[in-house]
Each structure stands twice: as C-alpha cells, then as structure tokens.
Amino acid sequence: MTPAENYAADGFYLHTAPILSADLVRRAAAGQEAICRGEYNTGSPPLQSPWNPGDSPDKLVKIEQPQFADNAVWEVVSNTGIGEAAAELTGAEMVQVWWVQMLVKPSTESSETRTNIGWHQDRQYWKAWEEGSELFTAWVALTDVEEDCGPMKFLRGSNHWGLLDSGDFYGQDLDDQAKQIQGTNREAAEDVQAILSAGAVSFHHCLTFHGSGPNLSGRSRRSLALHMRTEKSRPKNDKKEGLTRFIDDETKCPVIYRK
Ligand SMILES: O=C(O)CCC(=O)C(=O)O
C-alpha cells in the first residue's frame, strides 16, 4: 500500500523518517521552554490557554497558538516539508495550518497528575467547520517518543465510524472509555502506538479516535499538534469565528503547501 492508501484505510500515518532537522527540533524545544516561562521572542504571547506560565509543571501543558510567541515554533509550523508530506497523504492542492496546540506531557510516577489524554475524535471539538470539510492533524515530535513516554495511540480504522461525539480529551480511564466508545456490537479496534523519533511526524484524520497514557520515562514528552485543512474545507456558514477566526491571516496560519 502507498502512504496515501494507508492513511485512507487506517485514519493515520506515521512518517517515521524525521522531517525536521535536529537543529530546528532543538531550537523549537527551547522555544517551548521559553513560552512556559512567559518569554516570547516574537514580542507577542500565545492565546490564553488551559495551561499558562506560573501553572504547575506537573500538569499537562496545553498552550494554544504558540507560533504567535516564538520564532522557532513558527519555523516548525510553517515547514513546507510537513506540507508536502500532508499533500502526499491527502492529495490536497492546498494545505493550511489553521490552529496549533503545544503539548508537553511531564513525566509522572502516578496517575494522580491526570496527564493522560482520553480517547476522542478531533472533529467533536471542531464544530466551527462545515460538515465534510477535509481536516486533519500533523503531530510533530520534539523529543523521541518511546513506548514509556505515553505515546499517542490510534484506533485503527476508526476514521470510518463517523462522528460518534462520545470521546473526551480530558478522560483519564482509557480502557473504560474504549469499551464505551466501541459499544457491544462493534469489533474491538486495534490500538496502534505512535513511536516517533524527534523531528518525525504522525498524521491523523479528524474522525480517528486517539488518546495517550502516562509518561513514565523520566523525561518530558514534547510536541506540537498542527491542525490542518485542505482546499476542501469551509468555515460553518462562511463565518470566520471561534477556531476559524485566524484563517485569513497567513502570518498566523501559514499555507504550507500549494500545488
Ligand atoms: O498528544 C496527545 O497525546 C494527543 C494529542 C491530540 O489529541 C491531537 O494532537 O489531536
């Protein structure tokens, strides 16, 4: 199967060959640390987020639109190599990054810190887009993500289940959630871990169920989730508001591939 056929069948694709250089990975990871300290080399902050400077480092760091705040993070977000890989998988003529989340999952010794990410479909949170819009995510690893780091996991083929609207990003008991999501008469889907080296990227469709468990590795798991669209997408009722409000500004939401 080609990468595009794999992506269409499974709902995700692991681009295990690093797309980013080691130097860019190092600078972007340093940029993440600066953002966490409230230091912004662009002169602008990210958006107000679930985690803000001063919050506990033991919690899952989730910062919205970090590319507003750091030049190296912007370099990752506007990387055309990621755009080309995305176009190869989707057959797109245009790929735009319309939203970015910076995720740092600290290492933990207990589940009390609630750093798991529950099974969910991104589409359940993206109601600002018209039905049928082609939306997906490139998850960029800025550290090596091994089995003990709480790697992202995908339910293979769940992109064909439609929008179930039953996931929860903040859910902590993934086993219980998976049972409820798969119901009694659905075949249990295989879950596949995204083991990635720093600079590599996984891609997942907006209907693919995904989540992740605890990071027990002793080091932080660092990533940038680049939420993308192709030319086959439209803001709901053509209103650019909420999550779609920045799409006309390519200095914030770069187009990273054009045919
Ligand atoms: O980082 C994770 O484990 C999950 C990230 C996620 O939900 C996403 O990128 O859509």
Ligand as a Chemical Component Dictionary entry (heavy atoms), coordinates in Angstrom:
data_LIG
# 
_chem_comp.id                   LIG 
_chem_comp.type                 NON-POLYMER 
_chem_comp.pdbx_formal_charge   0 
_chem_comp.three_letter_code    LIG 
# 
loop_
_chem_comp_atom.comp_id 
_chem_comp_atom.atom_id 
_chem_comp_atom.alt_atom_id 
_chem_comp_atom.type_symbol 
_chem_comp_atom.charge 
_chem_comp_atom.model_Cartn_x 
_chem_comp_atom.model_Cartn_y 
_chem_comp_atom.model_Cartn_z 
_chem_comp_atom.pdbx_ordinal 
LIG O1 O1 O 0 -0.655 14.386 22.460 1  
LIG C1 C1 C 0 -1.524 13.528 22.603 2  
LIG O2 O2 O 0 -1.334 12.506 23.220 3  
LIG C2 C2 C 0 -2.856 13.728 21.919 4  
LIG C3 C3 C 0 -2.870 14.928 21.033 5  
LIG C4 C4 C 0 -4.147 15.173 20.330 6  
LIG O3 O3 O 0 -5.199 14.901 20.828 7  
LIG C5 C5 C 0 -4.094 15.744 18.985 8  
LIG O4 O4 O 0 -2.999 16.115 18.508 9  
LIG O5 O5 O 0 -5.145 15.838 18.320 10 
# 
loop_
_chem_comp_bond.comp_id 
_chem_comp_bond.atom_id_1 
_chem_comp_bond.atom_id_2 
_chem_comp_bond.value_order 
_chem_comp_bond.pdbx_ordinal 
LIG O1 C1 DOUB 1 
LIG C1 O2 SING 2 
LIG C1 C2 SING 3 
LIG C2 C3 SING 4 
LIG C3 C4 SING 5 
LIG C4 O3 DOUB 6 
LIG C4 C5 SING 7 
LIG C5 O4 DOUB 8 
LIG C5 O5 SING 9 
# 
